[in-house]
């Protein structure tokens, strides 16, 4: 059974940082491209970032480029999202996703 469990969300002030983690199990993590997506209150899913299977290639949405960094540790079956310079518009539930599954999400709230 594929399982993706996100953690690391929380409440942070504007300009602050958070690091999200996603623990993967039930599939060969190192073989797959992984993504982070988010859903803000009242809005649809928004793609945030993608990383290739080796971890040496990544892409970012324009809204997070130069602030967020995606990474992975294939020895730990874990995906990460380092988020810096957070802004209120980054408030959303963040999900990690494999090509076929999505986790339950972790809430990120940016507010003073």
C-alpha positions in Angstrom: 0.0 0.0 0.0 1.4 3.4 -1.0 1.6 5.7 1.9 2.7 9.4 2.0 2.7 11.2 5.3 3.5 14.9 5.5 4.7 16.7 8.5 6.3 20.0 9.5 3.5 22.4 8.9 2.4 25.1 11.4 1.9 28.8 12.1 4.7 31.1 11.1 5.1 34.9 10.8 5.6 36.5 7.4 9.2 36.2 6.4 9.7 33.1 8.4 10.7 29.6 7.3 9.4 26.0 7.6 10.6 22.7 6.4 8.1 20.1 5.3 8.8 16.4 5.2 7.0 13.6 3.5 7.7 10.0 4.5 7.0 7.6 1.8 6.3 3.8 2.0 4.8 1.0 0.0 6.6 1.7 -3.3 10.2 2.1 -4.6 10.5 5.8 -3.7 13.8 6.2 -5.6 12.2 5.2 -8.9 9.7 8.0 -9.0 9.3 11.7 -9.7 7.7 13.4 -6.7 5.8 16.6 -6.3 4.6 19.1 -3.8 1.2 20.7 -4.4 -0.9 23.0 -2.2 -4.5 24.1 -1.8 -5.3 27.5 -0.3 -8.6 28.1 1.4 -11.4 28.2 -1.2 -9.1 27.5 -4.1 -8.1 24.5 -6.3 -4.9 22.5 -6.1 -1.8 24.4 -7.2 1.4 22.7 -8.3 4.4 23.9 -6.2 7.4 21.9 -7.2 8.7 18.7 -8.8 11.9 16.7 -8.3 13.1 13.9 -10.4 13.9 10.5 -9.2 17.6 11.1 -8.5 17.1 14.4 -6.9 19.3 16.3 -9.3 16.6 18.0 -11.2 13.8 20.2 -9.9 11.2 22.7 -11.2 9.2 25.3 -9.3 6.1 27.4 -9.8 6.8 31.0 -10.4 5.1 32.0 -7.2 7.6 30.1 -5.1 10.8 30.1 -7.2 13.9 31.4 -5.3 12.0 31.0 -2.0 11.3 27.2 -1.8 13.7 24.3 -2.3 12.6 20.8 -2.9 14.9 17.9 -2.1 14.8 14.2 -1.3 16.7 11.5 0.6 16.3 8.3 -1.2 18.1 6.4 1.6 15.3 7.5 3.9 12.4 7.5 1.5 11.7 11.1 2.4 10.8 14.2 0.4 11.4 17.7 1.7 10.3 21.2 1.0 12.3 24.0 2.5 10.2 27.2 2.5 11.8 30.5 3.2 10.5 34.1 3.1 7.0 32.8 3.7 4.1 35.2 2.9 0.4 35.1 3.8 -0.4 34.0 0.2 1.6 30.8 1.0 -1.1 29.8 3.5 -2.4 26.4 2.3 -2.6 22.7 2.9 0.6 21.2 1.4 0.6 17.8 0.0 3.3 15.5 -1.3 2.4 13.4 -4.3 3.7 10.5 -6.2 2.5 9.9 -9.8 -0.5 8.1 -8.4 -1.1 9.1 -4.8 -1.3 12.1 -2.6 -0.8 12.3 1.2 -3.3 13.8 3.7 -1.5 17.1 3.8 0.0 19.4 6.4 -1.4 22.9 7.1 0.9 25.9 6.7 -0.5 29.2 8.0 1.5 32.4 7.5 0.1 35.2 9.6 1.3 37.9 12.0 
